[in-house]
């Protein structure tokens, strides 16, 4: 396709051509996009670009040009609690993808977001990580050489500075399919056996779990919700939804704290179900469920621990010798929790509805103990309207107050509008062995991680830049893609790649993650005959 503006008329001749087998590399990545690897890039250009562009120089000097370059370095990975998004919007902890896997490189075919296919999963143990925090509270813990996209190009974590901007996501898609229940009630020691769970995760069970994470407890066959006395609507909704499981015993009592009431239910089978999800985090089936189920969970969570605020503060600002008095109006939805992980997961889940939020941290002292408190704020007219339309509260009282807050807006402040880049608030090195994970995504080399755009490694990025800066025929493949369970097919793939490159010489063959197929000969056991043959073929 020609560059620039093209005029097509009746005399225009259009010729269709099939693209060659090699991967066409448009100028999408250049050396300028790679931050902090100046010396390595210079050496790569001398070893690859110079022989291809000026082969006569080497002929005149009577020396052979380099035929191969090995790019090596530590892995660029993230820690296990990081949420990654699949292509359809399902969210999952990356450690759950690699459950029970030992450190190694594993062949995979996982559709990830932004839309692409992860061909390999990497698992490593590292002694040092870096924790990054953005101005809106997004947190990502990663290895020092894990690349992130800044406003000036890709840059490794250890080269980032406070105040730099990194690429973030403002929206992710919604899954379409519901999640099967996958939990069987054990009613062997239960008095009432006419109790059952739905076959799929629906809005009722999601709402109850949201309320349970906020205000619930489960122990010895009992389930309890502790709510304020003035929350009559909330109490009625909990009773109605719990009784949908079947006839279970319930009791409402007033504890010593007169401002609250405790709603108790007695059933050993249901109690084990709620105990299983008795953690200050979003249950994994909710993260995998469609938007209507996720919204029901958030509705229960915000109804229990959330609040709507419309307050006016009188402030005084000093300028030189004068004082100026002004009023500041606070319009916000807040969600408080002792678990920062829960709020981070809520912040990521809210991206399904294109709702931006901020997390703030505070430290306070109670009974000679230093405790942490965290709060998530949703601010700005656009965000509050989206919350009302997609999630809302269970009680009419809070919904009415939210409508008043939205009506009080005259305009949206710039700081509350969505932005493609966020400033880094803090960077902290963490010492201690951590298991870390990474995807190999050959087509895009990028994936979603806690709302931040992550890249595979700087090694892969350099190879893509070399491909775009040289005019040589370029073929790219990932090491795990070569491996096959059929005898002789792995070696056949290698032969075909090199024969194709020979036919289109001069050519560059880039083999990413070569250690997945070419490990040390001495370490190969008799069970790894395929790897022996692949190494011999190379």
N, C-alpha and C positions, 0 to 999 in steps of 0.2 A: 504494500500500500504506500503510495507516495506521501512524503511529508508535506505539511502545510495545507493551504486551501487549494482544492482541485476543482476545475470546471469540467463537467461531463456533458457532452452533446452527442448528436447523432453520428458524428465522425469519430468518436472515441473508440479505440480498440481495446477490449478487455481480454486479457489472457490469464487463464487459471493454471497454476502450477502446484504440484504437490510438494510439501515441505520435506526436506531430507530427514533421515532418521535421527540425526543428532539433535540435541536440545538447542533451539534457537535462543540466543541470549540478547534480548533488547537491552538498551542502556538504562537499566533500572537501578543497578548498583555500580558505583564507581569508587575509586580509591578515596575520594573526598568524603564518602559516606562512612568510612571506617575511622573511628576516633582512637587515638592513643597507640597506634601500631606503626609509627612512621619508619623506624629502622627495619622492621620485618618486611614492610611493603617495598622498601628500597631494594632489599636483597632479593625479594621475589621478582621484581622487575628486571634485575640484572640476570637472574637465572632463567627466566621464561621469556620475557618480552624481547630482550636483546638478541638471543639466538634466532627468534622467529622473524624479527624485523630486519636484522642485519647479519645474516649468516656468513656474508663475505668477510666480516671482521675476524671470525673464528678460523675461517679457511686461510686467511692471510697470516695469522699468527701460528697456524699449524697445530691448533688444539681442538679437542672435541668439546662441543657444547653439552651442558648438563641434559641428561635424558629424563631424569625424574627428581622430584622434590618431595620430601616428607615433611608435612606440617604437623607438629606435635605440641601438646600442652595439656594442662589440667582441664578437667571437664567443666563446662558451664551449666550448672544445674540449680534446681530450687528444692526446698525442703518439703517434706511429705504432707504437711497440713495445707499447702497451697491448693486453691481450687482452680482446676482447669476446665475449660468449656469444650464440650463436644460440638460437632458441626450443627446439630439440631438444637443447641442451647442447653442440653443437660449439663449439670455441674457435678463434678466429682473430685474428691481429694486425689492428688496424683499418687499418693501412697496406696490408695485402694486399687488403683489400676495395676500396681506392682505388688499386690499382697502376696506374702510368703515367697518372694523372689530374692535370691541372694545377689550380691553385687556382680553385675555382668552386663552384657549387651544382648537384648532379646529382640527377635524378629516380631513385628506387629503389623497390623493393618487397621489403624484406629482413626476414624474421621474426627478431626479436631476443628476448632474455630480460632481464627478465620478459616473458611472452608478449604481444607486440604486433607491429606492422608499422612498420618504418622507411620513411617515404615519400620521404626525401631524404638525401643524403650531402653534407656540407660539407667543403671542403678549403681551408685558408688557410695563409699564411705569417705568423708573428708574431715580434716581436723580443724578447719577454719571456715567460717561463713560471714556474710555481711548482711545486716538487717537494714532495709531501706524503708523510710516512712515518708509519704507524700503530704502535701498541705491539707488534703481532705481526709487523711487518716488511713489511706491504703497502705498495707504493709506487705513486704515481700522479703523473704530470707533466702539467700542464694550464695553460690560460691563466688569468690572474688573475680573470676573472669567471665561471669555470666553476662552477656551483652543485653542492653536495653536500648530502645530507640529514643534518642534525644532530638531536640530541635535542630541539631547540627549533624545528625547521623548516628549510627550505631556506636555505642561506647560500653566498654566493660565496666562492671560494678566498681572495681577497685580504682578506676580512673574517674568516677563520677564525683561531683562536688555539690555541696549544699547550695540550693538556689538554682541549679540547673533544671531544665524542664524535660520530662519524659512522657512518652506516648501512653495514653490511657484509653479505655473504652467507655462509651456513653450508653451503649445498648448491646444486648445479645438476644438472639432469637428465643422463641418459646418451643419446648418439645410438644409433640402432638399426641403421643401415646401415654396412657396411664400406666402406672407401675403396679405389677401384681403384689398382693399383700406379702406373701412369703413368710408369714409368721403363723404358726399353728398354736392355738390355745390348749394348754394342758389342764383339762377339767377333771382329772382323776380324783383330786382331793378337794373338789369344789362342791358345796351343797347344792347350788343351783347350776345345773348343766345345760340349761336352755339359753346359753350366751354364745354369741358368735361374732366374728369380725367380718367386715366386707371382703369380697374377693379382690378388690383393687383399692388402692389409696384414693379416697374420695375427699370431698370438701369437709364433711363432718369430722372424720378422723383427723384431718389436717388441722382444723380449727381447735379441736380438743388438745392436740399435742402442742400447738402454739400456746394455748392457755396454760398447759401443764408445765412447759419449759419456763414460763414466766412465774406462775404462782403455785405449781403443784409439787406433790411429794408422794412417794409410794413405798410401802414397807409391809411385810408380813401379811400379804393378802388384802391390804387396804390402799385406797387411792384417795388423796385429799387435795382440794383446791382451797387456798386461803385468799379471800378477796375482801374489799371494803364493804361495810354495811350498806352504804348508799348505792351500791352497784346491783340493783334489783334485776335489771335487764340482763346483765352478765350472768347472774346466778340462775335465772330462768333458762337461758340458752344452754348453760352447762348441764343443767338437769335434763332438759329435753334431749340433748345429743347423747348423753351418757346412757339414758334409758333406751335408746335405739339399739344398743347391744343386746338387750334382753332384760328380763326382770331381775334387777340387782338391788341389794339393800342400800339405802342411802340415809344419811343422818346429817342434820345441820346443827352446829353448836356455835356458841359464842365464847371464844377464848378469853383469857384475862385481859388482853388488849381489847377494850370495848369497841374500838373503831373497826374491827374486822370480824368476819364470820368464817367458819371452816365447813366446807361441804365434803362429807366423807362417803365413800362407796366401798362396799365389801364384796370382793370376788377374787379368789386366788389366781385364776387364769388371767383375768384382765390386769391384775396387779403386776404379774410378771411381764406382760406386754409393756405397760407404762414404765416399769423399772428398767427395761432394756433401753429405753430412750430417755432415761433420767440423767441427762447431761446438759450442760449449758452450751449447747451447740445445735445447729439445725440437723435433724435426722437425714441421713443420706437419701431415703426414698423421696423426701420432699424436694431435695435439690435436683432429682431426676424427673420430677413430675411436671405436668403442663402448668401454665400460668394460673388457671382457676384454682388448682389445688395449692400451689405456692402462695397465692393471694389469701386463701383461707387460713393457712398457717400464720402468715404475717398479721392477718386481722386478729387472730387469737392472741398472738404475742404482743402486739401493740395495745390491745384492749387490756391486757394484764399489767404490763410494765410501761406502757406508753402514756403520753399525756399531750394535750394541746395547750399552747400558751399564747396569750395575747396580753402583753404587759407593756406599760409605759415607764421608762426610766428617765429621771431628771438628772442631767449631767451638767458639769461645769468645765469649760475648757479655758485654760489660761493662755493668753497670747501677749507677750511682753508684760506690760503692767496692768492689762485689763483682763477681766473675766467675762466670759460669754456663757449664758445659760441656754441650754437646748434640750429638747425631749427626744428620746430614742425609743421607738416602738419595736418590741420583740414579737415576731410572729413565727411560730415554729411548732413542729411535731417532734417530740423527744422520746427516746427509748433508752432507759438506764439499765445497766447490767454490770455485775462483777466480772463477767467474762468478756474479754476483748475479742476472742475468737468468735463468739456468737454475733457480736455487732459487725465484725468484718464479713461474716457470711451473709448477714442481712444486707449489708451495703452492696455486696456482689449480687445477691438475689434481686435487689431493687433495680438493678440494671436491666432486668427482663422487661420492666415497665418504663425504662428510660428516665428513672428518678435518680437524681444526684443527691448525695448526703455527705455529711462530715462526721468524723469521730473525734471526740476530745477526751483526753486522759487527765486525771487528777489524783493526787495522793493526799490522804488525810490520816489522822491519828485517832484511834479509838481503843480505850482500855490499854494504853501503853503499847499498842500494836500499830504498825504502819500498814495501811490498807490502800488498795487501788480501786478507783471508781472510773467507770467509762460511760459515756453517753453519746448516742447517735442523734444528730439533728437533721431534720429535713426542712429546708428554708427556701424561700422564693415562691412567688405566685404560681409559676409554671409547675414546679415540683409538687406543691400542695394540691393543685387541681388534678394532676395525674394520680396522686395518692387517693384522692376522693373518688375518681372515676374507676380506678382499678382495684383498690384494696378497701379503704374506708375502715370505720370502727364498727363494732357489733352493737354498741349502745347508741340510742338516739341522742342522748345528752352530748356525747363527744362529737357526733356528726354535726349537730347544730352549732356547736362552738367552732368547729372547723369551717363551716360555711361563713360564720361571722368573720373569722380570720381572713378568709379569701376575699370577702367583700371589702375589707379595710385596705386592701392593696390599691395603689394608684399605678404602679409600674413595677417591673422586675429590676432588682439591682444587678449590676454586671457581675458581681462576685458570686451570685446564685445561679448564673447561666452556665450551661455546659461548655466545656472546653476540651479540645483534643489533647492538650498537654497540661501537665501539672508540675508544679515546682517541688523539688525534693526538700523536705523539712529536716530530716536528720539521716545520718549514716553511722552505723555502729558495727564494729567488728566483734564477732562472737567466737570464743575459743571453746573447743570440745568437739569430740567426734559426732558427726551427724550423718544420717543416711540421706542422700540427695538423689534427685531424679531428673531426667530430661527426655524430651522427644526428639527423634530425628524426622524432620519434615522436609523432604527433598524439594518440593515444589515452591514453598513459601519461606521455609526456614524460620517460621515464627508461629507462636501460639499464645493463647490467652492464659494469664496466670494472675489470679486475685485482682482482675480488672486492669492489669498492666500488660503491655505487649512485650513478650520475651522472644529472644532469638536463640538459635541453637548454640553456636560458638563463633568466635572470631575467625577460626580456621576455615569454616565453611564460607563465611562472608568474604574472606580474601579470595578464595577460589572463584566465587561468583564475580567479583570485581575484575579479576584477571580475564575471565571469559568475556566480559563486556568491553574491556579495553584493548583486546587483541582481535585481529581479524582471522585468527586460525579457526578451523573447524573444532567445535567443542562438544564433548560428550560427557555427561555427568551421570553417576550412578551411586547408590548407597551400598555399602558392603553387605548388610543383611539381605538386600534385594537379590543378590547373586545366589545365595544358598537355596538349594532345592532338596526335597526329600527323595527325588527320583535319581537313580544312578546315572552319572555322566552329564546330567543337565546343568549343574553348576559350572563345570569346566566348559561346556558348550556355550554358555552365556558369555563367559570371558573371551573365548575364541572369537565369537561373533562381534563383540565390542571392539577388539583390537583389529580385526579384519576390516571392519567398517571405517575405523580411524585411518588405517593404512591406505584405504581407497580414496580418502579425502585429505591426504597429507598436504601441507603441514597441519597437524591436529594436536589437541590437548585432551587427554583422558583424565577426568577427575574422579577418583574413587574415595568417597567419603566414608568415614568409620571403617578403615581398612583393618583395624585390629579385631573386628568382628569375624573376619574370615582368615586372617593371616597371623595367627598367634605364634608364639615361640615353638620351634620344632621339638625341643626337648620336653616341653610341657604337654605335647599331644599324646594322648593315650590311644590304645587300640580301638576305643569306641569312636574316635574322631578321625576315621579314615577319609571322610569327605573333606575335612580341613586340610589333611595331608595332600590330597589330590589337587585342591584349589591352590595351595601354596606352590606345588610343583608346576601347575599350569601358569601361574604368574611368573 
